[in-house]
Amino acid sequence: MTAANINVRTDGELKARAQGVLNRLGMDMSTAINIYLVQIVEKGGIPMDLTVKKQRPPQLGGWEGKIWMSDDFDAPMEEFRDYVQ
């Protein structure tokens, strides 16, 4: 196997955070990148799910029948006062 170099530009903070994780795994950056490249070859593509979550539009009427107004507006407060005492 002939060694080849890859130069990658990335955010410095991202690199440091990734290096911290890799250090805890006992692995250097080159090993991690080589694992990634092997997985690309094995899977025949990017070895992770690359999707954007679709935002669901809010559904109106979800609270229908769950919120009500008392006939006597003060009645709930009286019940609360009885509960507190």
LOPATI-479406 format. One record per residue (C-alpha): residue number from 1; residue in three letters; x, y, z. Coordinates in steps of 0.2 Angstrom, whole numbers, plus 5000, padded with zeros to 4 digits. Layout:
# residues N
R, num, residuo, x, y, z
R, NUM, ALA, X, Y, Z
...
//
This chain:
# residues 85
R, num, residuo, x, y, z
R, 1, MET, 5000, 5000, 5000
R, 2, THR, 5007, 5017, 4995
R, 3, ALA, 5004, 5031, 5008
R, 4, ALA, 4995, 5046, 5001
R, 5, ASN, 4992, 5063, 5010
R, 6, ILE, 4975, 5072, 5011
R, 7, ASN, 4974, 5090, 5016
R, 8, VAL, 4958, 5096, 5023
R, 9, ARG, 4952, 5113, 5029
R, 10, THR, 4941, 5113, 5044
R, 11, ASP, 4936, 5124, 5058
R, 12, GLY, 4949, 5125, 5072
R, 13, GLU, 4936, 5122, 5086
R, 14, LEU, 4928, 5108, 5077
R, 15, LYS, 4945, 5099, 5075
R, 16, ALA, 4949, 5102, 5093
R, 17, ARG, 4932, 5095, 5099
R, 18, ALA, 4934, 5080, 5087
R, 19, GLN, 4952, 5077, 5093
R, 20, GLY, 4946, 5077, 5111
R, 21, VAL, 4933, 5063, 5107
R, 22, LEU, 4946, 5053, 5097
R, 23, ASN, 4958, 5054, 5111
R, 24, ARG, 4945, 5047, 5123
R, 25, LEU, 4943, 5033, 5111
R, 26, GLY, 4962, 5030, 5110
R, 27, MET, 4963, 5035, 5092
R, 28, ASP, 4972, 5048, 5082
R, 29, MET, 4964, 5059, 5068
R, 30, SER, 4973, 5049, 5054
R, 31, THR, 4966, 5032, 5060
R, 32, ALA, 4948, 5040, 5061
R, 33, ILE, 4949, 5047, 5044
R, 34, ASN, 4955, 5031, 5037
R, 35, ILE, 4941, 5021, 5045
R, 36, TYR, 4929, 5034, 5037
R, 37, LEU, 4936, 5031, 5020
R, 38, VAL, 4936, 5012, 5022
R, 39, GLN, 4917, 5014, 5026
R, 40, ILE, 4914, 5025, 5011
R, 41, VAL, 4921, 5011, 5000
R, 42, GLU, 4912, 4997, 5010
R, 43, LYS, 4895, 5005, 5009
R, 44, GLY, 4897, 5013, 4992
R, 45, GLY, 4893, 5030, 4998
R, 46, ILE, 4893, 5041, 5014
R, 47, PRO, 4892, 5029, 5029
R, 48, MET, 4878, 5039, 5038
R, 49, ASP, 4861, 5046, 5035
R, 50, LEU, 4862, 5063, 5027
R, 51, THR, 4844, 5070, 5028
R, 52, VAL, 4836, 5086, 5033
R, 53, LYS, 4821, 5084, 5044
R, 54, LYS, 4805, 5091, 5036
R, 55, GLN, 4796, 5104, 5047
R, 56, ARG, 4778, 5099, 5049
R, 57, PRO, 4766, 5113, 5048
R, 58, PRO, 4756, 5116, 5064
R, 59, GLN, 4740, 5108, 5065
R, 60, LEU, 4725, 5119, 5070
R, 61, GLY, 4711, 5112, 5081
R, 62, GLY, 4723, 5101, 5091
R, 63, TRP, 4716, 5109, 5107
R, 64, GLU, 4698, 5109, 5102
R, 65, GLY, 4687, 5102, 5116
R, 66, LYS, 4702, 5102, 5128
R, 67, ILE, 4700, 5121, 5134
R, 68, TRP, 4684, 5127, 5141
R, 69, MET, 4678, 5143, 5150
R, 70, SER, 4668, 5141, 5166
R, 71, ASP, 4650, 5148, 5166
R, 72, ASP, 4655, 5156, 5182
R, 73, PHE, 4672, 5164, 5179
R, 74, ASP, 4675, 5165, 5198
R, 75, ALA, 4671, 5147, 5202
R, 76, PRO, 4688, 5140, 5198
R, 77, MET, 4696, 5153, 5210
R, 78, GLU, 4684, 5147, 5224
R, 79, GLU, 4689, 5129, 5221
R, 80, PHE, 4707, 5134, 5221
R, 81, ARG, 4705, 5144, 5238
R, 82, ASP, 4696, 5129, 5245
R, 83, TYR, 4711, 5118, 5240
R, 84, VAL, 4724, 5130, 5247
R, 85, GLN, 4716, 5131, 5264
//
